Amino acid sequence: MSVYLQIDIEIVDMPTFQTYIARIPELIGRHGGRYLVKGVTPIVVESQDTAPSRSVLLEFPSRANVDAFLAERHASGLLDTWTASTRARILLLEGIEP
């Protein structure tokens, strides 16, 4: 069953963020992930909160793939780069069987 990461992003340090985005696609692919939505500006349809400036949606084949991706992201130092350059929320969403 597919597992998704929904990522809402506010970039606070663009040069540092560019370092992150130069490296992260390879890591996503190495763990079987792929972009379904990449860096778009979301359109608020209904909300009591403000929309993030950018949203990303990633798909992975399993929870184990997501866990391995997140662990390597941390071990590689990319998590520190991410934290320094963004204010973000990442949600893990488990898909359903069709």
ChimeraX attribute file (.defattr): number of C-alpha atoms within 10 A of each C-alpha:
attribute: neighborCount
match mode: 1-to-1
recipient: residues
	/A:1	11
	/A:2	16
	/A:3	20
	/A:4	23
	/A:5	19
	/A:6	18
	/A:7	19
	/A:8	23
	/A:9	20
	/A:10	15
	/A:11	19
	/A:12	13
	/A:13	15
	/A:14	11
	/A:15	10
	/A:16	16
	/A:17	17
	/A:18	13
	/A:19	14
	/A:20	18
	/A:21	13
	/A:22	9
	/A:23	11
	/A:24	14
	/A:25	13
	/A:26	12
	/A:27	16
	/A:28	22
	/A:29	13
	/A:30	13
	/A:31	19
	/A:32	14
	/A:33	23
	/A:34	18
	/A:35	16
	/A:36	11
	/A:37	13
	/A:38	13
	/A:39	14
	/A:40	13
	/A:41	14
	/A:42	13
	/A:43	10
	/A:44	11
	/A:45	6
	/A:46	8
	/A:47	7
	/A:48	6
	/A:49	7
	/A:50	8
	/A:51	17
	/A:52	19
	/A:53	14
	/A:54	17
	/A:55	20
	/A:56	18
	/A:57	18
	/A:58	18
	/A:59	22
	/A:60	23
	/A:61	16
	/A:62	17
	/A:63	16
	/A:64	12
	/A:65	19
	/A:66	23
	/A:67	12
	/A:68	14
	/A:69	20
	/A:70	17
	/A:71	12
	/A:72	16
	/A:73	18
	/A:74	14
	/A:75	11
	/A:76	12
	/A:77	11
	/A:78	19
	/A:79	16
	/A:80	13
	/A:81	19
	/A:82	22
	/A:83	15
	/A:84	14
	/A:85	21
	/A:86	17
	/A:87	14
	/A:88	15
	/A:89	13
	/A:90	14
	/A:91	11
	/A:92	13
	/A:93	13
	/A:94	15
	/A:95	14
	/A:96	8
	/A:97	6
	/A:98	4
